[in-house]
Amino acid sequence: MTIEQILAKLQEISALGETRSLTDEEVTSYEELEGQLKAAQKTAELRSRTAAYVAPNASLQAGVHVATAKGDDGLDVAFRSYLRTGQSNSDMTELRALGSGDSAGGYLIPPGFRDKLVEVQKAFGGLLNEVEQLPTQNGATIEYPSNDDTANQGAITAESAVFGGGDDLAYGTVSLPTYKFTSAGTGSLPLRVPVELIQDAFFPIEAHIAKKLGTRIMRKMAAEAAVGSGSSEIFGICHAGLTEDKALTTTTTITYADLLDLEAKLDPSYEQNAKWVFNKATWTAIRKLEDDNGRPLIFDQAASGIAGAPQKTLLGYPVVLDQTFPNGIGDSANFAVLGDLREAYVWRSVEQLAVVVNPYTRANNGEVEFTAWQRAGGAIQNRKAYTVLATQDV
């Protein structure tokens, strides 16, 4: 039996003596349990001493003579007396539980730590998952031809008549440069991390930093692909300099008729793969549209029964949310597009994201510098493949 079980048995026998005299058999049993208790306590002591010998500093402890501790049965005697009589005595005045909130044991409890890092999230991107992707080995500017012959058609020529000359094919070019995106934050400085944090952090801090620097770069890329001005930066698919295909009828208020009119501007050849792109605020405004009876025009329907996630569709076309798209506010502001995004826009990336670790520049300060960069670029390659919705020009 364990020490706790022996003590429980002793208490049971002692409780019997509170209402009557113990029998000879019960007294004998009690004394046998006392012997077992002493043996168990001695065994626990030997185990503790053995553990000390095999501890990390056992080589030091082995050279130290450990004398056998002098037996002190004062507490045992006091405890047995208490069990038999139920009366406390001066030897038991310190029999109390160690507390977790004070110096009587609280300092022995280390602070808890959960194996989880809470990271605040903010959505970005959406568009880049839908456009054409073009990975390249170098960052030299790429150009490729384009042709718009949609204004021309054939003719009926009379028998034996001379063919008309017709219009020549006209070609343009799509230029796809690259820019270097870096992870620098405020002050355009590298991220400086003290060596103490690198050494002491519970999580693998280097991997965490690399992930965060890459996220910074992707957030900037998403914004450029959406609204880049083209001046020392990328031309975004919805940048402010584009001439819209449809302006809202009433200032900044979206109506069902506006959405239908924008769809009418898109050539049917691009409808099969067409998708909407705008931010969540625009999507919320559209979902608030109601008919004359106050019923919503947009219904979230499950894709596969009651367990399916609701699909985002508008006029039969999938909806892509991109938080870098502008809100539908202001004067003549582009804020939404509809079209074949893969045909309309191309995104180019050069090699992989590079993370540079510099332990030298700030060595005297006990810091390591982290920097990330990647070269990429984007361009509108077919303006006819999508339409742009803007606020009214007032």
Kinemage of the C-alpha trace (Angstrom):
@kinemage 1
@onewidth
@group {chain A} dominant
@subgroup {mainchain}
@vectorlist {calphas} color= white
{ca met a 1} P 0.000 0.000 0.000
{ca thr a 2} L 1.008 3.604 -0.497
{ca ile a 3} L 1.606 5.994 2.358
{ca glu a 4} L -1.744 7.639 1.652
{ca gln a 5} L -3.577 4.288 1.762
{ca ile a 6} L -1.885 3.300 5.041
{ca leu a 7} L -2.857 6.625 6.627
{ca ala a 8} L -6.438 6.138 5.464
{ca lys a 9} L -6.556 2.689 7.130
{ca leu a 10} L -5.115 4.130 10.347
{ca gln a 11} L -7.820 6.801 10.370
{ca glu a 12} L -10.531 4.193 9.886
{ca ile a 13} L -9.322 2.178 12.907
{ca ser a 14} L -8.888 5.323 14.997
{ca ala a 15} L -12.440 6.395 14.159
{ca leu a 16} L -13.729 3.134 15.609
{ca gly a 17} L -12.070 3.990 18.938
{ca glu a 18} L -14.108 7.195 19.291
{ca thr a 19} L -17.290 5.290 20.239
{ca arg a 20} L -15.909 2.126 21.819
{ca ser a 21} L -12.731 0.387 22.894
{ca leu a 22} L -10.638 -1.159 20.142
{ca thr a 23} L -10.428 -4.946 20.038
{ca asp a 24} L -7.120 -6.768 20.352
{ca glu a 25} L -7.311 -7.602 16.654
{ca glu a 26} L -7.849 -3.936 15.727
{ca val a 27} L -4.946 -2.829 17.929
{ca thr a 28} L -2.705 -5.458 16.339
{ca ser a 29} L -3.810 -4.325 12.889
{ca tyr a 30} L -3.108 -0.706 13.812
{ca glu a 31} L 0.429 -1.524 15.000
{ca glu a 32} L 1.121 -3.528 11.847
{ca leu a 33} L 0.032 -0.574 9.757
{ca glu a 34} L 2.359 1.650 11.765
{ca gly a 35} L 5.231 -0.662 10.841
{ca gln a 36} L 4.229 -0.543 7.183
{ca leu a 37} L 4.033 3.268 7.358
{ca lys a 38} L 7.584 3.532 8.690
{ca ala a 39} L 8.841 1.122 6.025
{ca ala a 40} L 7.090 3.091 3.278
{ca gln a 41} L 8.526 6.377 4.570
{ca lys a 42} L 11.994 4.844 4.684
{ca thr a 43} L 11.600 3.569 1.106
{ca ala a 44} L 10.565 7.041 -0.080
{ca glu a 45} L 13.619 8.516 1.620
{ca leu a 46} L 15.930 6.005 -0.091
{ca arg a 47} L 14.384 6.758 -3.478
{ca ser a 48} L 14.941 10.475 -2.944
{ca arg a 49} L 18.592 9.900 -2.078
{ca thr a 50} L 19.063 7.640 -5.110
{ca ala a 51} L 17.540 10.292 -7.392
{ca ala a 52} L 20.046 12.799 -6.034
{ca tyr a 53} L 22.927 10.471 -6.923
{ca val a 54} L 21.845 10.188 -10.567
{ca ala a 55} L 21.015 13.890 -10.964
{ca pro a 56} L 22.985 16.007 -13.553
{ca asn a 57} L 25.425 17.073 -10.804
{ca ala a 58} L 25.709 13.575 -9.300
{ca ser a 59} L 29.471 13.596 -9.864
{ca leu a 60} L 29.708 16.413 -7.364
{ca gln a 61} L 27.337 14.837 -4.907
{ca ala a 62} L 29.227 11.528 -5.037
{ca gly a 63} L 32.261 13.216 -3.488
{ca val a 64} L 30.254 14.487 -0.579
{ca his a 65} L 29.668 12.197 2.383
{ca val a 66} L 25.981 12.007 3.130
{ca ala a 67} L 25.353 10.933 6.713
{ca thr a 68} L 22.269 8.990 7.603
{ca ala a 69} L 19.678 11.378 8.863
{ca lys a 70} L 18.867 11.025 12.507
{ca gly a 71} L 15.469 9.587 12.951
{ca asp a 72} L 12.868 12.010 14.251
{ca asp a 73} L 9.608 10.326 15.122
{ca gly a 74} L 8.164 13.266 17.024
{ca leu a 75} L 5.702 14.090 14.264
{ca asp a 76} L 4.714 10.423 13.899
{ca val a 77} L 4.044 10.150 17.615
{ca ala a 78} L 2.027 13.356 17.591
{ca phe a 79} L 0.045 12.161 14.604
{ca arg a 80} L -0.738 8.774 16.177
{ca ser a 81} L -1.814 10.533 19.348
{ca tyr a 82} L -4.118 12.725 17.312
{ca leu a 83} L -5.641 9.692 15.576
{ca arg a 84} L -6.303 7.953 18.875
{ca thr a 85} L -7.508 10.879 20.946
{ca gly a 86} L -8.693 13.397 18.378
{ca gln a 87} L -6.867 16.094 20.365
{ca ser a 88} L -4.254 18.344 18.786
{ca asn a 89} L -0.950 19.165 20.517
{ca ser a 90} L 1.937 21.614 20.224
{ca asp a 91} L 3.905 19.346 17.858
{ca met a 92} L 1.142 19.633 15.264
{ca thr a 93} L 0.677 23.398 15.169
{ca glu a 94} L 2.432 23.651 11.760
{ca leu a 95} L 0.448 20.874 10.089
{ca arg a 96} L -1.083 23.008 7.345
{ca ala a 97} L -1.303 22.893 3.543
{ca leu a 98} L 1.184 24.869 1.508
{ca gly a 99} L -0.622 27.744 -0.236
{ca ser a 100} L -0.328 28.751 -3.904
{ca gly a 101} L -0.784 32.444 -3.256
{ca asp a 102} L 1.889 33.244 -0.692
{ca ser a 103} L 5.429 32.464 0.377
{ca ala a 104} L 4.290 29.164 1.912
{ca gly a 105} L 4.550 27.475 -1.490
{ca gly a 106} L 3.368 29.923 -4.133
{ca tyr a 107} L 6.880 30.545 -5.426
{ca leu a 108} L 7.243 26.844 -6.205
{ca ile a 109} L 4.581 27.027 -8.936
{ca pro a 110} L 6.012 28.277 -12.281
{ca pro a 111} L 3.836 30.532 -14.465
{ca gly a 112} L 1.906 28.604 -17.114
{ca phe a 113} L 2.579 29.019 -20.849
{ca arg a 114} L 0.318 27.892 -23.679
{ca asp a 115} L 1.929 26.561 -26.842
{ca lys a 116} L 0.106 29.042 -29.070
{ca leu a 117} L 0.909 32.407 -30.651
{ca val a 118} L -2.067 34.712 -31.249
{ca glu a 119} L -1.612 36.509 -34.571
{ca val a 120} L -3.986 39.320 -35.588
{ca gln a 121} L -5.265 38.770 -39.123
{ca lys a 122} L -6.245 41.217 -41.854
{ca ala a 123} L -7.445 39.956 -45.224
{ca phe a 124} L -5.658 41.001 -48.378
{ca gly a 125} L -5.436 39.728 -51.931
{ca gly a 126} L -8.070 37.694 -53.697
{ca leu a 127} L -7.479 39.095 -57.161
{ca leu a 128} L -3.992 37.586 -57.499
{ca asn a 129} L -5.451 34.107 -57.048
{ca glu a 130} L -7.583 34.601 -60.165
{ca val a 131} L -5.306 36.282 -62.731
{ca glu a 132} L -2.767 34.668 -65.037
{ca gln a 133} L 0.517 33.791 -63.306
{ca leu a 134} L 3.822 34.039 -65.200
{ca pro a 135} L 6.938 32.901 -63.283
{ca thr a 136} L 10.248 33.930 -64.865
{ca gln a 137} L 13.944 33.246 -64.214
{ca asn a 138} L 15.040 36.884 -64.514
{ca gly a 139} L 13.562 40.338 -64.180
{ca ala a 140} L 14.185 41.735 -67.661
{ca thr a 141} L 11.172 43.558 -69.123
{ca ile a 142} L 8.988 41.229 -71.171
{ca glu a 143} L 7.020 42.439 -74.183
{ca tyr a 144} L 4.553 40.472 -76.270
{ca pro a 145} L 2.190 41.498 -79.092
{ca ser a 146} L -1.520 42.164 -78.875
{ca asn a 147} L -4.135 42.545 -81.581
{ca asp a 148} L -7.605 44.094 -81.546
{ca asp a 149} L -9.410 43.400 -84.800
{ca thr a 150} L -12.892 43.380 -83.303
{ca ala a 151} L -13.993 46.456 -85.301
{ca asn a 152} L -13.513 44.693 -88.633
{ca gln a 153} L -15.643 42.101 -90.359
{ca gly a 154} L -15.819 40.492 -93.752
{ca ala a 155} L -17.862 41.748 -96.744
{ca ile a 156} L -20.032 40.319 -99.528
{ca thr a 157} L -18.366 40.712 -102.928
{ca ala a 158} L -20.240 40.390 -106.209
{ca glu a 159} L -19.340 37.635 -108.650
{ca ser a 160} L -16.181 38.419 -110.621
{ca ala a 161} L -15.840 41.713 -108.745
{ca val a 162} L -12.533 42.981 -107.477
{ca phe a 163} L -11.930 42.358 -103.805
{ca gly a 164} L -11.655 45.454 -101.662
{ca gly a 165} L -8.316 46.028 -99.983
{ca gly a 166} L -9.779 45.990 -96.481
{ca asp a 167} L -8.097 47.155 -93.272
{ca asp a 168} L -4.675 45.869 -92.265
{ca leu a 169} L -4.199 43.999 -89.047
{ca ala a 170} L -3.065 46.374 -86.321
{ca tyr a 171} L -0.844 45.171 -83.491
{ca gly a 172} L 0.058 46.615 -80.168
{ca thr a 173} L 2.328 45.421 -77.392
{ca val a 174} L 2.004 44.451 -73.754
{ca ser a 175} L 4.975 45.489 -71.629
{ca leu a 176} L 5.587 43.574 -68.411
{ca pro a 177} L 8.321 45.138 -66.238
{ca thr a 178} L 9.346 44.128 -62.717
{ca tyr a 179} L 9.719 45.984 -59.455
{ca lys a 180} L 11.494 45.007 -56.252
{ca phe a 181} L 9.162 44.632 -53.298
{ca thr a 182} L 10.818 44.833 -49.882
{ca ser a 183} L 9.626 44.069 -46.366
{ca ala a 184} L 10.881 47.251 -44.692
{ca gly a 185} L 8.332 48.872 -42.401
{ca thr a 186} L 8.460 52.292 -40.750
{ca gly a 187} L 11.598 54.184 -41.722
{ca ser a 188} L 12.424 51.661 -44.479
{ca leu a 189} L 14.815 49.905 -42.092
{ca pro a 190} L 15.435 46.166 -41.705
{ca leu a 191} L 13.701 44.376 -38.872
{ca arg a 192} L 16.142 44.389 -35.935
{ca val a 193} L 15.803 41.567 -33.437
{ca pro a 194} L 17.813 41.351 -30.179
{ca val a 195} L 19.834 38.156 -29.774
{ca glu a 196} L 18.159 37.673 -26.388
{ca leu a 197} L 14.793 37.281 -28.101
{ca ile a 198} L 16.191 34.837 -30.662
{ca gln a 199} L 17.783 32.719 -27.932
{ca asp a 200} L 14.991 32.842 -25.347
{ca ala a 201} L 11.799 32.799 -27.426
{ca phe a 202} L 9.642 29.731 -26.886
{ca phe a 203} L 8.712 29.661 -30.572
{ca pro a 204} L 11.153 29.370 -33.526
{ca ile a 205} L 11.430 33.117 -33.958
{ca glu a 206} L 13.346 33.010 -37.266
{ca ala a 207} L 10.535 31.130 -39.058
{ca his a 208} L 7.959 33.468 -37.529
{ca ile a 209} L 9.872 36.532 -38.762
{ca ala a 210} L 10.272 35.117 -42.284
{ca lys a 211} L 6.533 34.482 -42.467
{ca lys a 212} L 5.695 38.007 -41.319
{ca leu a 213} L 8.115 39.667 -43.743
{ca gly a 214} L 6.681 37.623 -46.607
{ca thr a 215} L 3.173 38.679 -45.590
{ca arg a 216} L 4.207 42.339 -45.699
{ca ile a 217} L 5.424 41.910 -49.263
{ca met a 218} L 2.303 40.045 -50.386
{ca arg a 219} L 0.099 42.734 -48.874
{ca lys a 220} L 1.886 45.382 -50.958
{ca met a 221} L 1.685 43.231 -54.093
{ca ala a 222} L -2.062 42.794 -53.622
{ca ala a 223} L -2.553 46.550 -53.394
{ca glu a 224} L -0.453 47.164 -56.510
{ca ala a 225} L -2.334 44.574 -58.572
{ca ala a 226} L -5.616 46.187 -57.566
{ca val a 227} L -5.010 49.948 -57.741
{ca gly a 228} L -1.363 50.594 -58.692
{ca ser a 229} L -1.139 53.928 -60.563
{ca gly a 230} L 1.524 52.889 -63.068
{ca ser a 231} L 3.737 55.823 -62.064
{ca ser a 232} L 6.961 54.174 -60.814
{ca glu a 233} L 4.756 51.255 -59.883
{ca ile a 234} L 2.480 48.619 -61.386
{ca phe a 235} L -0.716 49.372 -63.318
{ca gly a 236} L -3.543 47.920 -61.235
{ca ile a 237} L -6.603 46.322 -62.798
{ca cys a 238} L -8.852 48.959 -61.183
{ca his a 239} L -6.486 51.934 -60.947
{ca ala a 240} L -7.901 55.442 -60.799
{ca gly a 241} L -6.630 56.443 -64.262
{ca leu a 242} L -8.830 53.945 -66.123
{ca thr a 243} L -11.924 55.197 -67.910
{ca glu a 244} L -14.879 53.417 -66.359
{ca asp a 245} L -17.342 51.395 -68.421
{ca lys a 246} L -20.286 52.330 -66.229
{ca ala a 247} L -20.831 55.028 -63.594
{ca leu a 248} L -23.459 54.726 -60.878
{ca thr a 249} L -26.720 56.427 -61.756
{ca thr a 250} L -27.013 58.113 -58.367
{ca thr a 251} L -23.755 59.418 -56.844
{ca thr a 252} L -22.391 56.556 -54.698
{ca thr a 253} L -25.569 54.458 -54.361
{ca ile a 254} L -25.449 51.041 -56.015
{ca thr a 255} L -28.664 49.895 -57.677
{ca tyr a 256} L -29.727 46.686 -59.351
{ca ala a 257} L -29.944 48.545 -62.650
{ca asp a 258} L -26.317 49.687 -62.318
{ca leu a 259} L -25.155 46.091 -61.965
{ca leu a 260} L -27.166 44.988 -65.000
{ca asp a 261} L -25.815 47.892 -67.058
{ca leu a 262} L -22.231 46.994 -66.173
{ca glu a 263} L -22.805 43.366 -67.170
{ca ala a 264} L -24.275 44.578 -70.466
{ca lys a 265} L -20.959 46.334 -71.213
{ca leu a 266} L -19.051 43.031 -71.016
{ca asp a 267} L -18.823 41.223 -74.346
{ca pro a 268} L -20.493 37.785 -74.225
{ca ser a 269} L -17.222 36.134 -75.304
{ca tyr a 270} L -15.846 36.878 -71.817
{ca glu a 271} L -18.927 35.941 -69.807
{ca gln a 272} L -18.187 32.215 -69.482
{ca asn a 273} L -15.219 32.771 -67.143
{ca ala a 274} L -16.288 36.140 -65.737
{ca lys a 275} L -16.027 37.012 -62.038
{ca trp a 276} L -16.741 40.065 -59.929
{ca val a 277} L -14.030 41.663 -57.804
{ca phe a 278} L -14.625 44.300 -55.122
{ca asn a 279} L -14.148 44.701 -51.377
{ca lys a 280} L -16.412 43.481 -48.589
{ca ala a 281} L -17.973 46.896 -48.004
{ca thr a 282} L -19.198 46.914 -51.615
{ca trp a 283} L -20.477 43.350 -51.286
{ca thr a 284} L -22.381 44.328 -48.140
{ca ala a 285} L -23.977 47.298 -49.920
{ca ile a 286} L -25.080 45.007 -52.761
{ca arg a 287} L -26.518 42.438 -50.346
{ca lys a 288} L -28.660 45.189 -48.829
{ca leu a 289} L -30.483 45.748 -52.128
{ca glu a 290} L -34.225 45.005 -51.808
{ca asp a 291} L -37.168 44.805 -54.165
{ca asp a 292} L -40.267 46.959 -53.881
{ca asn a 293} L -41.633 44.637 -51.208
{ca gly a 294} L -38.573 44.875 -48.984
{ca arg a 295} L -37.229 41.424 -49.877
{ca pro a 296} L -33.462 41.078 -50.432
{ca leu a 297} L -32.315 40.549 -54.003
{ca ile a 298} L -29.288 38.494 -52.930
{ca phe a 299} L -29.866 35.077 -51.344
{ca asp a 300} L -26.957 33.047 -49.932
{ca gln a 301} L -27.624 29.513 -51.155
{ca ala a 302} L -25.728 26.441 -50.009
{ca ala a 303} L -23.595 24.734 -52.637
{ca ser a 304} L -24.302 21.179 -51.431
{ca gly a 305} L -27.277 20.971 -49.155
{ca ile a 306} L -27.632 22.091 -45.594
{ca ala a 307} L -23.962 21.474 -44.740
{ca gly a 308} L -22.477 23.434 -47.650
{ca ala a 309} L -20.894 26.846 -47.305
{ca pro a 310} L -22.847 29.698 -48.948
{ca gln a 311} L -21.468 30.687 -52.322
{ca lys a 312} L -20.908 34.331 -53.223
{ca thr a 313} L -22.526 34.923 -56.600
{ca leu a 314} L -23.963 37.992 -58.271
{ca leu a 315} L -26.054 37.849 -61.457
{ca gly a 316} L -24.793 34.283 -61.848
{ca tyr a 317} L -21.080 35.179 -61.668
{ca pro a 318} L -18.764 34.239 -58.761
{ca val a 319} L -17.744 37.039 -56.410
{ca val a 320} L -14.093 37.512 -55.344
{ca leu a 321} L -13.498 39.735 -52.319
{ca asp a 322} L -10.302 41.795 -52.317
{ca gln a 323} L -9.906 44.237 -49.443
{ca thr a 324} L -7.378 46.341 -51.380
{ca phe a 325} L -10.093 47.474 -53.811
{ca pro a 326} L -11.406 50.997 -53.047
{ca asn a 327} L -14.737 51.773 -51.410
{ca gly a 328} L -17.457 53.149 -53.648
{ca ile a 329} L -17.108 56.713 -52.355
{ca gly a 330} L -15.925 59.991 -53.807
{ca asp a 331} L -16.190 61.507 -57.270
{ca ser a 332} L -15.762 59.233 -60.300
{ca ala a 333} L -13.872 56.584 -58.297
{ca asn a 334} L -13.343 53.115 -59.791
{ca phe a 335} L -14.236 50.459 -57.235
{ca ala a 336} L -15.430 47.206 -58.893
{ca val a 337} L -14.711 45.068 -61.945
{ca leu a 338} L -16.451 42.232 -63.801
{ca gly a 339} L -14.792 40.057 -66.415
{ca asp a 340} L -12.476 37.213 -67.359
{ca leu a 341} L -9.666 37.977 -64.928
{ca arg a 342} L -7.109 35.516 -66.335
{ca glu a 343} L -7.504 37.034 -69.774
{ca ala a 344} L -7.596 40.588 -68.446
{ca tyr a 345} L -4.550 40.688 -66.161
{ca val a 346} L -1.169 38.957 -65.826
{ca trp a 347} L 1.075 38.796 -62.770
{ca arg a 348} L 4.753 38.032 -63.085
{ca ser a 349} L 7.057 36.802 -60.313
{ca val a 350} L 10.850 36.417 -60.512
{ca glu a 351} L 12.312 33.469 -58.602
{ca gln a 352} L 11.308 32.986 -54.954
{ca leu a 353} L 11.006 35.244 -51.946
{ca ala a 354} L 14.477 35.932 -50.509
{ca val a 355} L 15.066 36.445 -46.767
{ca val a 356} L 18.434 37.987 -45.846
{ca val a 357} L 19.766 37.525 -42.293
{ca asn a 358} L 22.486 40.008 -41.339
{ca pro a 359} L 24.139 39.340 -37.942
{ca tyr a 360} L 27.043 41.726 -38.543
{ca thr a 361} L 25.842 45.320 -39.051
{ca arg a 362} L 24.239 45.589 -35.610
{ca ala a 363} L 26.530 43.132 -33.832
{ca asn a 364} L 27.774 45.807 -31.426
{ca asn a 365} L 24.172 46.375 -30.394
{ca gly a 366} L 23.480 42.672 -29.951
{ca glu a 367} L 20.929 42.672 -32.774
{ca val a 368} L 20.334 40.661 -35.947
{ca glu a 369} L 18.776 42.331 -39.013
{ca phe a 370} L 16.178 40.574 -41.144
{ca thr a 371} L 15.168 41.761 -44.626
{ca ala a 372} L 13.011 40.117 -47.300
{ca trp a 373} L 12.492 41.020 -50.936
{ca gln a 374} L 11.006 39.678 -54.157
{ca arg a 375} L 10.809 40.973 -57.712
{ca ala a 376} L 7.435 40.954 -59.409
{ca gly a 377} L 5.238 42.893 -61.809
{ca gly a 378} L 1.761 43.032 -63.267
{ca ala a 379} L -0.020 44.488 -66.287
{ca ile a 380} L -3.420 44.803 -67.924
{ca gln a 381} L -3.107 42.638 -71.029
{ca asn a 382} L -6.665 42.815 -72.358
{ca arg a 383} L -8.800 45.784 -71.375
{ca lys a 384} L -11.766 44.447 -73.359
{ca ala a 385} L -11.906 41.322 -71.167
{ca tyr a 386} L -13.427 43.167 -68.202
{ca thr a 387} L -15.561 46.147 -67.275
{ca val a 388} L -15.068 48.769 -64.558
{ca leu a 389} L -17.749 50.263 -62.300
{ca ala a 390} L -17.226 53.748 -60.832
{ca thr a 391} L -19.096 56.273 -58.718
{ca gln a 392} L -20.864 59.107 -60.490
{ca asp a 393} L -18.931 62.130 -61.724
{ca val a 394} L -20.651 64.995 -59.885
